[in-house]
């Protein structure tokens, strides 16, 4: 890379949001450079994930023809667990077996590599094993990046930051401050390999069908967080994540790895994963601050997309969906700015990116669930007391022991009142309503 290098746009990062941005801009005729610090796109993302089809269809309508997809999801389970059992619900429909399918499980290493190949086919230049150390500024205008290579200054009209939740570039440039522990979760995942036939039998699915299980309760050791389990073709992805600030103050000093091990031993989970051979393990940060923690996402010559901007839907975990949508909207903004001429890359023009976000489901959903992070983070009873009470109530009502149902009902009501009091129950109901209203 020479000092005189000039591009219309530079994208830092080759995850879903960065690939979406680079692809759309390259297809739109822009001269695009994408810089990835990994050996290849996806090399740092060994974990499995959920892909929501809608966002990718907006970018690559025929992606299903050759994308490395694992299983399309036909069943969603929601579990609330105490220490020995779960109470839950699930939705399963054969309508989800009718193409085009809505959700898929994927392996990020394979998917990111495939998406990157599409970016290069569209005409973008990809450079891997390269770290961007700093942004280059001309006054208050971002005009390029400084890489860890000899003569590593590269210039562009706009720089899109897609370098992950802990974006050092945005922080060093002063676009946002240090990420706060209360606004980020630390998640750990494993991929457990097992025969396809075993997966089909245990989850009651056919060859390409998949199941997702999302869990709350005692598995997070009193911390605000969730667990998950879903099916790939020849493996299961299992993981758990909790707020980083809760890990710091957890009285049991539970480490993320031990939390996952404990979760895997739960009597409701262990039979599903028995015999699985652990081949991959990873830990990563997830933005969880929600609507109120989103920083400024545009400025003079720059935009932020994906995890770097805190775009995660706390209610539905639509990480890839939101990431790719933010990348696409930023790219469309850059294309329009290019058409407007050189002055089109000032913040006054790039503000169209924020306007597009506000009109999309991205900000609408984040705003709808804006109170959820605060409510759940400050009320641990939703992860301890209530799972215990619900599980006990279910056992009481379903156990046949000669006691009449009316007496059992009074026993259940009494247990709730003793644990939380009437005022506490009313207050918790209001908090829960506020989080999901």
C-alpha positions, -999 to +999 in steps of 0.1 A: +000+000+000+015+033-011+010+067+006-008+079-025-034+051-023-069+065-027-102+048-024-138+059-023-143+040+009-123+019+035-141-007+056-123-018+087-134-054+096-148-083+077-176-096+099-213-095+088-216-057+090-183-050+074-189-074+046-224-060+040-210-025+038-182-034+015-204-056-008-231-029-013-206-002-020-186-023-044-218-033-062-227+004-063-195+012-082-173+026-054-137+018-052-135-001-019-107-013+003-116-038+032-090-044+059-092-075+082-067-082+109-074-119+109-056-144+087-088-145+066-124-134+072-139-156+098-106-169+112-114-152+146-151-164+146-151-202+151-185-201+168-219-210+155-246-184+151-281-177+139-286-161+105-319-142+098-326-144+061-343-111+056-313-088+061-291-109+038-318-111+011-318-073+010-281-075+000-277-109-019-312-121-029-300-155-041-277-162-012-293-195-005-278-209-038-243-213-024-241-199+012-228-224+038-260-228+058-264-255+084-301-260+093-333-240+088-350-235+121-385-249+125-388-248+163-380-222+190-380-233+227-379-209+257-368-224+290-368-211+326-345-233+347-340-238+384-312-261+396-328-294+386-356-287+361-371-263+335-405-249+328-409-236+292-428-232+260-420-238+224-433-229+190-430-254+162-446-251+128-444-269+095-449-236+079-412-230+086-405-259+063-418-240+033-390-221+014-378-195+015-367-203+050-367-175+076-338-185+099-307-207+097-279-219+119-245-211+105-208-216+114-193-181+114-159-191+101-175-207+070-201-180+065-178-150+069-154-166+044-182-171+019-195-136+024-160-122+018-157-141-014-189-123-026-174-090-016-143-097-037-164-108-066-182-075-064-149-057-069-136-047-035-100-052-026-095-072+006-062-071+026-059-095+056-034-099+085-033-061+087-042-040+117-055-005+115-037+014+142-052+049+138-075+070+117-059+098+096-075+132+101-073+164+082-086+188+108-119+173+119-123+152+087-114+115+086-094+110+054-079+075+057-063+050+080-028+042+093-020+005+091+008-016+107+027-019+074+055+001+059+041+031+040+008+020+056-012+052+051-042+047+029-067+074+020-104+074+013-134+098+012-151+078+039-141+052+065-166+027+079-157+011+112-169-025+116-141-036+139-163-050+167-177-041+201-144-030+216-136-006+187-102+009+196-102+031+165-135+049+175-122+052+211-088+065+201-104+090+178-127+103+205-159+092+188-170+075+220-155+068+254-144+036+271-170+008+269-186+004+303-188-031+319-225-026+326-232-022+288-215-053+276-219-090+281-192-117+280-204-148+262-187-182+259-196-208+233-186-243+224-193-264+193-199-301+202-197-325+173-220-355+171-235-376+143-264-362+123-286-391+132-281-384+169-291-348+164-322-358+144-333-383+171-327-361+201-344-330+187-371-347+166-361-331+133-355-342+098-323-338+078-322-300+073-345-290+101-332-272+132-341-262+168-331-232+189-334-233+227-330-200+247-327-202+285-328-181+316-326-189+352-301-205+377-277-214+349-263-178+351-255-181+389-276-151+398-262-128+371-282-111+344-277-133+313-290-161+291-280-195+278-286-210+244-284-243+225-290-249+188-285-275+162-261-275+132-257-303+107-232-324+126-228-304+158-245-284+185-236-248+195-240-242+232-232-211+252-240-187+280-234-150+284-237-126+314-231-089+319-194-082+324-201-060+354-219-090+370-189-112+365-168-086+383-190-084+414-202-121+414-197-133+450-189-169+438-161-156+415-176-178+388-155-177+356-172-178+322-157-212+315-169-227+348-204-211+342-206-229+309-194-262+324-221-259+351-247-252+325-237-283+305-242-305+336-278-293+342-301-323+342-323-308+314-293-300+292-269-329+298-289-355+279-291-334+248-254-329+245-242-363+259-215-378+237-207-345+220-171-339+213-159-304+220-138-291+190-141-254+193-144-229+222-145-191+221-153-161+242-165-127+229-180-095+240-216-085+230-230-050+233-259-050+257-265-014+266-293-011+241-308+021+228-295+043+255-258+032+250-256+037+213-228+063+206-226+088+178-225+067+146-214+092+120-192+122+116-170+140+091-158+112+068-168+082+091-196+059+101-199+031+126-218-002+119-225-035+136-213-043+171-190-013+170-222+008+173-238-014+199-265-026+175-279-057+192-316-064+197-318-073+234-352-089+229-345-112+200-307-115+197-309-106+161-272-097+160-264-107+124-296-093+112-290-059+127-253-059+118-259-066+081-287-040+080-265-013+095-237-022+071-261-019+041-276+014+052-241+029+058-231+017+023-262+032+007-254+065+025-218+064+012-230+058-024-254+088-021-226+109-007-203+100-036-230+112-060-233+145-041-196+153-047-166+158-024-184+178+002-209+150+005-188+133+031-193+159+058-214+149+088-243+170+075-246+145+046-236+113+064-264+121+089-286+104+063-272+071+077-288+079+111-320+089+095-321+056+077-314+037+109-342+056+127-367+046+099-356+010+100-366-018+124-331-014+139-337+017+160-375+010+163-368-023+181-339-009+201-362+019+213-390-004+221-368-025+244-348+004+257-356-002+293-348-040+292-311-038+300-316-017+330-346-036+343-330-070+340-295-059+352-309-044+385-334-072+393-316-105+398-347-121+412-358-126+375-328-150+372-331-167+407-362-163+427-388-166+399-373-196+381-373-214+415-409-203+422-422-213+388-405-247+388-418-254+423-453-243+413-452-266+383-441-296+404-467-289+431-496-288+406-484-318+386-476-341+415-505-365+423-502-370+461-538-370+474-539-333+481-567-314+463-560-288+436-575-259+456-551-265+485-522-268+461-532-235+445-531-218+479-497-233+486-483-219+453-498-185+460-484-185+495-449-194+483-449-165+459-461-141+486-435-153+511-406-150+486-415-115+471-444-101+491-475-086+474-458-053+469-427-070+454-448-091+430-467-060+418-435-041+414-418-069+395-448-073+372-446-036+364-408-038+358-413-068+335-441-050+316-420-019+312-390-040+298-412-056+271-440-030+266 
